[in-house]
């Protein structure tokens, strides 16, 4: 059975890159009927916190990811890592390092001055049993270092990058247990992946340099190591690694900005992986069916937020009003544009507004920016549009006649409103645009929006006539 995991460190919010990694693992597990575990790597007790852990879980849930069983917390397993570290010491595959932090720091500084890569000199690896017992009797603090065998290479097959090899001479005798008893990343991840039965490790390519150390640990324990697949990094528009200087990088920020989780999920799934065709809008079921490791690219994927906005617009256009209603209501109320009571006064009307606007917007807050006029008269009018569409001295008179004609309609409908506008244009011997554009501005305050006559029908006769007369009064006073 395929068993994978996503293992975030709760030292910050869920990053877009982490979310993409979680999605790849989740899709792979679902594709093969396997298990997807969540492991919280909170061994950094100083920087890890419950708030960050909760935020990560909430972001994963918001994206629609679920996992097998309860999350595994490394902070609850310290004694297990310690036992495995000391097992390696007993077997002669690791050793106690009594070197002080000051000695290590000084050695690092010398290497830096000499422009050399720091590598521990193995001093404590050469201690006699008498020296070791003496240090232990004196309660001298120690870390545990893995004893890397000299010579040879450490290799592993990567599902994305094929065969990868590292010279053992370049691998330090790395620490697996710190002097405070806390495990390092390498020990904890190997022990956990083995005990959780992880068959495939799908993670970012920034972990490639960690992999040989983990392979050495697997071999030392006599365990079969999993299949590795290191996915390309997500890049900003300038082709450097995506970071805060490129804009929002946390999943929660995209939720706040008004993106739908299904759109972000779809977008991230295609960031560095391709289904092999040109399709871009894919449901979770389709992504599960199509996903495979062979489709993962070797090169970095550029995060294009404009493309994400387009995709979000596609999802919003296809979503039923009922799905969008609570999100849009929250945006209206949160912005102070409208109260919950105003929106709930006529829920059917609210949903009709959503259906009319959703093909024209890309983000949830756009409904507030471009749709408040469906509930309240426009408080201001676009200056550029006023200069363009209201500059004709005849505009006030034309809008006044329009208001009169629309007010007299016995049945107010989209068709009747359009016929009235076009008939008046013929009577005045002007292009229909001479009425349509000034009218749109008078009704909404904007020069663009949904179809004018659909908008008129939805606003209703009273609102339309009242707003036209308001605009006439304003124009005549100028």
C-alpha positions, 0 to 999 in steps of 0.5 A: 500500500502507498503511504505518504505524509506531509510534515510541516514545521509549525514555526510559521503559517502554511506556505504556498510551497508547503501546500503544493507539497501536501496536495501532491502527496494527497493526490498520490495517496488517493490515486493509489488507494493509499494513506496520507498522514499528517505529521507536525514536526515541532521539535524546535520547541522555541519557535513552534507554537499551538497557534501556528499548528492550528493555523496550518491545520485550518489551512489544510482543511480549508483547501479540502485536504483530509488525512488518516487518523490524528496528526502525529506530533514529534514533540510527543516522541522525544524519548523514542528518538533518544532510544534510537540515537543511543542504540546507534551509539551502542552499535558503534554507528554513532558517538558522543560528542563532548565538544563545547559550543564555543569550540564548534563555533570557533572551528566554523569561524576558522573555516569561514575565514579560510573560505572552506566548508565547515566539517567537524574534525572528528575529535570525539570520535577518537576518544578512548573508552576511559575518556568517555567514561570520565566525561560521563562521570563528570556529567559533561554534556554531549551531543550524539553524532552519526559516524559517517564511514570514510570513502564511497558514495551514498546514492538513491533513486529520485522519481523526479531527478533519477539517480542522485549520488553524494561523495561520503567525504563531503558528508559531515559527522552530523548531529542526530541528538543535541546536548539538550536531548532533542533530536535533529531533523535527520534522526526524527524524520527517519525514525518517524517515516520508518515507524509510520510505514512511509513508502514514498517521500514527496517533498521540495527539492531543497531537501535533496542535500538532506537525503544522503544523511537520511539514507545513511541512517536508514542503512545504519538501522537496517531499514529499507528507505522509501522512494524519494521524489523531490519536486521543483521549487516554486519561483516568483516572477523574477525566477528567484525562490518565492518569498514575501517580497513577491507578495502573499505566500501563506495560504491563509492570505489567499483565503483573506484575499477572496480566493476559493479553496478549490481554485487554489487547489487546482492552481497549485496542483498544476504548479510543477506538474502536468496532466499531459494535455492543455486542460487547466480547470480540473476537479479534484476527482480528475486530478486524482485520476490523472496524477502521477510522479512522472508528470512532475517537472524538473524545473521550477514553476513560476507562481503567476497570481494573475493566472490564479485570479483568472482561474478563481474567476472561472470557479466563481462563475461556475459556482452556485450562488448558494455556495458563494453567498456566505463568503460574499456576505462576510465580505460585505459586512467585514468591509462595512459596506452593508449590514447583515440585515440589509443583505438578508432582507431579500435573500432571493434578490441577493442570490440573483445579484450574485448570479449576475455578477459572478461571471464578471469578477475574479475575487470575493471582495470584487462583489463588494467593490462592484456590487454594492449599488444593487443594495444602495444608491451610488454615492459617487460616480467614476470621474473619467466616466462622468467626463466622457459620458455626461459631458453632452449638454443633452444628457440630463434631458435624455436621462429625464425622458428615459426615467419618464418612459421607464416609469410608465411601463405597466410591466417592468422587464428586461425586454420592456426596458431595452425596447424603451431605451432603443425606441427613445434613441430612435425618437431622439435620432441618436445612437443607443450608446448615447443613452446606454452609457450615461444610464449605466453610470447613473444607475451604478456609478461605474462605466462597466459591469454586467449586461445593462438590461439584465442589471435594470431588470434586477434593480427593479423599476423603483430603483432605476427611475429614482436613480435616473432622476437623481442623476438628472438633478445632479447634472442640472445643478452643475 
